[in-house]
């Protein structure tokens, strides 16, 4: 290993090489392309002449909110504890690499192998979109969706790899990912549960207090939609796009940091 190459970059490159060698990157990319053909091509056939290029690309914004978490969970839930359980993790750890470098490099590698299909999905959709009216606006919409989609991908990669680093088995990490997905769908659950207990195990009649008005902005799904609106999408919401981007970045970094700290202390 060259002394000039950071350890985390070495791990990331190797992770991408493995994904290319075993065909998983090719299969996921091909699946993304076919899905884009199905969505954009179907709309192209069924829509009227008034349907424009931005209209086609705006379909992919909400779709990524479903596609990205599922793809990330499938690609990343066993990123660290899978090799740990099989013993393959001893190979990179036998090199002059710290455990934190292994986790960070693995996260970067999994981000790349998940982001490539996202890029292909939007690129194929854009190929169909530019055949409609306002093709330049369609390309701008595709670029905005890509920025938001990559931020969303980074957020969920941080969560999934963080779980994988913090837990001993892939099954536990997958359960953790599913739990985060459920929390995203019902973001007020922890608040409502605490309110239920503090209210004597009875549901309170009053709505959520005003001082928690900031709490929904921490939801990665809400932050993603705010970023989409910031790049020109006509979606509901009043959040600040810059703050929302920061929220997604925090989701990418904080769970990964916690998982890495946990992994750094466990007995392998």
N, C-alpha and C positions, 0 to 999 in steps of 0.2 A: 504494500500500500504506500503510495507516494505521501511524503510528509506534508506536501502542500495541499493535499486533498482532505477536506474535513471528513471526519468519520461518518457523520450523519449522511453526507452526500454519497459516500461509498455504499452505505446500506441502501439508500434510496435507489441508486442505479442498479444494484443487484436485484432489488425487489421488482423493478420494472423489467429487467432482463428475464427474471423467472416468469412473470406474467406473459411476456412475449413467447418464451420457450414452451410453456405448457398450453398455449392457445387460449387462455382465459381472456386476455386482452382482445384478441381477434374476435372471439365469440361475442363478447359484450359489445364491441364496436359494431359488429355486423347486426346484432339485435337492435341496437340504437338506430342504425340506419334504416332497417326494415320498419321499425316503429314509426319513424319520421315519414317514411313513404306512405304508410298506412294512414297516418293522421293528415299530413299535408296533401297527399295525393287524393285521399278521399274527399277532403274539403274542396280540392280543386275540381273534382268531378261533379260534386253536388251543389256547389255554390253558384250564385248568379253572377252576372257581369259586374254588379256593383261591389262585389267582394274584392278588397284591395290587398296588397302585399302586407301592410302592417296588421290587417285583420288576421291573416294566416299566422304570422309570428306571435301575435298575442294569444293564440291558442296554447303555445308552448310554455308561457309563463306559469299558469296554474298547474299544468301537467308536471313540470319539474318539481313542484312541491310534493308530488306523489312518487315520481320516478326516482328522484335523487336519494331520499332516505332509504328506500327499499334497495337500491343498487349499492349504496354505501354499506348498509348492514350486511348484505350478502358478500361483499368484497372484503370487509374489514373486521368482522366480529372475531375472527380467529387469527388476526394478523400477527399478534405477539404470543398469545398463549397456545396457539396451534403448534408452532415450532418448539415452544417451551415443553409442551406435553410429549411431543414426539422425540425430543432430544436434538433436533436440528439447530436449535438456538445456540448450542455449544460451539458451533462453527464460527459465527461472527464474534461471539464473546471470547473466543480463543485469540482473536486479533487484538491489537491495542485499541479497543473500542470500549467506551463506557456503556453502561446499560441505558443511560439517557440518550446517548447518541443512537443506539439501536432503535429505541422507541421513536425518536424524532425522525430518523431516516426512514423507518417503516411507515410512519404517518405521511411523509412526503411522497414516498413511492406509491402508497395506496391512493393518495390524492391524485397523482398523475394518472394512474390506471383507471380511476373513476371519472376524472375530468375529461379524458380523451373521448369516451362515448358521449358525454354531455355535449362536447364541441361538435362531434359528428352528427348528433341528433339535430342540433340547431343549424348546422351547415346544410344538411340535406333538406331540412324544412325551408331554409332560405332559398335553395335552388328552385323549389316550387313557388315560393312567394314572389320571386322577382319576375315570374311570368304574368303576374297580375298588375293592376294599376298601381302607381306610386312605388316602383321598385326600390328607389333610393331610400324612401322612408321605411320600406320593409327591411333593408339592410341595417339601417340605424336601429330599428326595433330588435333585430337579431343580435346586434352588438350589445345593446342594453340587457337583453335577456341573458346573454352569455356572462356578462359581468355579475349579474345577480345570481345566476346559476352556479358559477364558480365559487362565489362567496357562500352560498348555501351548501355546496359540496364540501368546502373546507370545514364548515361548522359541524356537519354530521360525521366527517372523517375524524375530527378531533374527539367527538363523543365516542365513536365506535372503537377507535384505536385506544383511547383512554380506558374504556371498559376492558378491552382485550389485555392491556398491560396490567390492569389492577386485579384481574381475576385469574384463577388457576386453570379453568377449563373454558373451552369455547361455548359450551352450553350456558354457563353463567353469564358470559359476555353477551350472548344473543338475547338472553332474558333481560339483561340490562338495557340493551338497545331497544327492545320491544317496549320496555317500561318507559323509556324516554319518548318513544313515539306516541304512546298512550297519553303521556303528560302533555305533549304538544297539542294533541287533540282536545284535551280538557285541561287547559292551563290553570284554571282556578281551583283544581282539585286540592292541592296542599292548603291553600287558604281556606277553602270551604271545610276541609277536614279539621283544621285547627279551630275554626269558628264553631264547628259542631261540638267539639270537645269542651271548649271554653264556655259554651252556652248550655252546659249541663246535658250533653248528648241529645240535643234537640236542635232542629234546623232553625236558625234565627229568621225572624220575619223581615228584618232590615236588609237592604242590598249591601253590596260591598262598599266599605267606607271610602270616602273621597281621597284620603291620604294614600290609598293604594292605586291611584290613577296611573302611576308609572309602571305598575307591575305587568300589564299586558305587553308593554314594549319589549320585555325581556324574552318573550316567546320567539324562537327562531323563525317560526312560520310568519308571524306578524312582521318581524324585522325584514324578512325576505320580501313580503308584499310592499313594505315601505320603500325598500331599495328599488323594486320594480317601478313604483310610482315615481321615484326620484329620477329614473331614466326615461320617463315619458309614458308609462303605461296608465291607462285610465282605470285604476283600481281604487277601491274604497280605503279610507284610512287618513289619519292626520299626523302620523309620526314623521319625524325628521329623517331623511334618507341617510345623512352622514352618521347620525346616532345609530340608526338601524344597521348600517354597515359595521360600525364598531361592536354592536351586539353580536352579529354573526362572527366577527373576528374573536370576540371573547369566548363564544361557544367553541371555536376551533382551538383556542389556546388553553383555556382553564381546565376542561376535562382531561385534555392530553397531559397537561402539567401534573394534575393530581394522579392520574394513572401512572405516569412516569416516576413520580415520587414514591408511589406504592411499590412499583416494580423494582425500584432501586434498593428496597429494604428486604425483599422476600428471599427466602432460601430456595434456590433453584435445584 
